[in-house]
Amino acid sequence: MTTTSMTTRIALVLALASTIVAPGCLQESRTAGTTLTSTGTYGLAVASPRPALAGEAAFEDTVPLLREPENGNVAPGPRGMVAFMKADQLHHPRLYLSHPTGGDSTHLLIDRYATKPRWAPVGERLACTVWMSRTFPWSLCIVAIGEPDTLYPLPTVNAVRYRWSPDAKYLAVSATLPGGAASVLYLVDAQTGRSQALDTLQVYSEYDLGWSPDSRMLAASRPTRLADTEDVLEADIWIYDVHGRRVRAVTAEGRANVAPRWVDSRRLLFTREQQAPQGQRETLVVDLKQHMK
């Protein structure tokens, strides 16, 4: 990478992290929040990884609305509702809502290009991505069913992956800057749209994310080295709290530690992928010795 491109990349990251985010030029009613940064650490003590025991499984597997839908553009929701993407007569993707009311009733939910609906696990809200421009084709949108306003908390980045906290107060978002200059991990307040940048990757990849059952901690697999095919060769796992404090829970040590999921608020489950030709995978657990205050 040239000195000029590196300087540009750093400038973009610093500008994004410290600037007040302004609303985009949208036709419908909308709200946008501010972006803050937080780089503090906290004294959360974690044990060395150990093999997972029988019965240690991800808690979110028991909560249907926390699981990723089998079809990324069809999301079953509460009370029999289903949010789904369907192309209109011009082959443009729109987001629709099917709501059983004695007989199935389907109506247009978002009248612009929209994809990847994800329901909040509490209440009747969902997140999705919408087309704002060629530069921002995947802008994060939060919409409440039956409410007139939609929220666009990160209008100057593209949301690649996002996960609701179990209490539906927050969204963790893996996003990219325009032009792929960097990938950034955000914490978004789902009510106000206020956001903070938790971390920035030095490689062009994505964060894999998992919330603790009490919604106080976010685990993220953080890629540090990629193959030419962009497969993750090495990745640490970090734990963040909702104030932005963080600690590294698992060090890569030449391996890809991925798919962080919580058993409970004191045990973090993850997969360790070996670089050996056999492609061995281990399911491990990190015990938290000290719970976050």
N, C-alpha and C positions, 0 to 999 in steps of 0.2 A: 504494500500500500504506500503511495507517495505521501510526502510530508504535507502537501496541500490537501489531499483527500482526508488524511487523518485530522488535520486542523479543522476542516469543515465539519467532520463528524462530531468532534468534541464540542464545537460551537453549537451545533444543532441540539445536542443532548443537554448542554447547560442552559440554552435558551428555553427549551421545552420545560425543564424542571423548575425554572425560576419565574416564568412569565404567567400573568393572569390570562386564563383561557377565555377568549371572547366567543360569543355565540356565532355559529355559521349563518350564512344567508339562506334561511329556510322559509318556506311559505307558510307552514303550519305553526301553531303555537308551540313554543319550545323554551327550555331553560338550560343554561350551561353553567357548570360550576367552576371553581378555581382549582389550580394545581399547586400543590405544595411539595416540599421534599423533606425527607426524614432519614438521617443516616446514623441514628444512635444505636447502641447495642444494649443488651440486657443480660443479666447473669443467670439465664436459664441453663441448668446443668443437665447434660444428656449423657447416657451411658454408651458404651461401644455397641455396635450392631450385634445382634444375636439371631439365630434361626427362629423363624416364627413357629409358635406352638400350635398344636391342633386346636381349632376353635378360634384362633386369632384371625379375624376377618375384618374388612372395612365396614364401619358402621353405616356408611352411606348406601351400601347395597341393600339395606333394609328400608331406605327412604326413597321411593320411586322418583320424586321430583328432584332429588339430588343427583341421580344417575344421568349419564349422557344418554340421550335417546338413540335407539337403534338406527333410525333415519334422522340425520342431522337437520332436516328441514320439515320434520313432522314431530311435534312435541305434545304428547298427552298432558293435560293439566288437571286442575282441581274440578270437582263437580261434573266430571264427564266432558269438560271442554277440551278442544284440540286446536292448537295453533299450527298452521301449515302454510308452506310456500307453494304457490301455484302460478304458472305463467298466464298472463292475460292474452287477449287476442293479438297483441303486438309482440308476444313472446317475452314480455318483461316480467320478472318475478315480483309478485305481490304477496303480502302476508294476510291470510284469512283466518277467521275464527269460527269454528263449529261449536255451537252451544245448544245442547239438547234442551228443548222446552216443550215437552210433550211429544213434539216431532222435531227432527233435527233442523236447526236454523243456522245458516252460514252467511256471514257478512264480511266485507272487506275491513280489515283492521288497520292497516297502514297503506296509504295510497302513494307509495313510491317503491322503488326497488328494495326489497327486504328479504333477508335470509336468516337462517340459524336461530330460530326462536328457542329460548330457554326459560321455563317457568320459575318464578320465585317459589321456594318451598313453603312459604307462608303468605296468605293473601292472594289477590288476583292481579298480579303484575307479571310481566315478562320482559326479558331483554332480547334484543335481536341486533342484527347489523343492517344498516341502510346505506344506499348509494347517495353520496352528497356531491361527488364530482369524480373525474378520472383520477385525481390525486388521492381522494378519500372514498374509495368504493365500499369500505366496510366500517362505517362510523357506528359506534355503540349507541343504541337507543333503548330507553326504558319506558314502557307504556303501562298504565294502569287501566284495567278493563272498566269501561263506563266513565272514565275521567276525560276531560277535554284536552289536557296538556300531555305532551310527551317530553321526555328529558333526554338531552344530548350532552352527557357529561364530558366527553373527550372528543370534541369536534376536529382536532388537529392531528389525530393519529388514526391508524387503522387497527381495529380490535380483531385479533386473530383467534383468541380463545378467552372464554370468560366463565367464571363459576360463581354462583350465589353462595353466600354464607348460609348455614342452616337456619338462622333467625331472620334471613332476608334483609338484613340491614346494610349489607355490603356486597359488592361484586369485586372479585379479583380478576384483573384483566391483563392478559399477555398481548401487547400491542407493538406495532412497528411504526417508526417515523417515515415520513414520505420519502420515497426513493430507496427504502431499505437501509437508511443510514445507521439505524440501531434498533434493537428490541428493548422495550421497557416494560417493567412490571408495575401496574398501578393498583391502588386500593381506592375504590369508588364508594362514596356514601350514596346508597340507592335512593334516599329521600331528597337530599339537597343537590346531588350531583358534584359535591366537592370531592376532589381527588388528591392523592399524593403519590409521587413516584417512589417506589420502594427500591428499585434496582434497575441497572442497565446491563445488558449482555455485551460482551466484547466479540461475540460471534453471532452470525445471522441465524437465529434459531428461535424456538419458543420455550416458554416455561410450562411445565406440567404442574398442576395446582391441586391442593387438597386442603379443605377446611376442617378444623377440629370440631367436635360435636357442640361445644359451647360457643362457637363462633368467635373465639378470642385469639386464635392462632391460625396462621396460614403456612402450610408447608409448600415449598416450591423446589422442583428439580431444576437446577441451573446449569445448562450445558456450558462446558469450558473448552471442548475440542470436538471438531466435526471431521468426518471423512469427506472425501471429494464428492461423494454422493449426498452429503449433508446429513447422513446418519450420525447420531450422537455417539461419540467414542468415549467421552469422559463427561461426568456431570456430578456436581456436589448437590446436597440437599440442605436448604436453609429454612429456618423457621422465623416468621415475622409475627409481631403482634399488631393489633389494630392501631397502635400509635406509631408504627413504623420501626420499632426496635427490632433487632435481628440477631441471630446467632447461627453459625454453621453447625448443623447437626451431624452431617455425614460428609467426609472428605472423599473426593473422587479416587485418589490413589491409583490412577490409571484405568478406572472402570466407570461405566455409566450407571449411576444410581437414579432410577426413574420411578414414575407412578407412585408418588407419595400419597398414602391414604391413612386415615386415623382409625385405630381400633376403638380408642376412647381418648380423653384429653390428656392422658399420660403415656400413651403408647402410639408410636408412629410406624406404620407398615410401609415397606417399599420393596422394589425389585432391583436387584443388582445384576447387571448383564456383564458377563465376562467377555473379554476380547478374544478368547481362544476360538479356534476354528469350529469347535463343537457348538458354539453359541449357547453355553450354559447360562441358566438363569437361577438366581436364588431369591427366595422370599424371606426378608429379614425384618426385624423390629428394632426400633430404638426406644428405650425407656427414658422418660423424662424424670430426672431425680428431683427436680424442683419445679413446681408449677408456676407459671407466670403470675405475677401479682398485678 
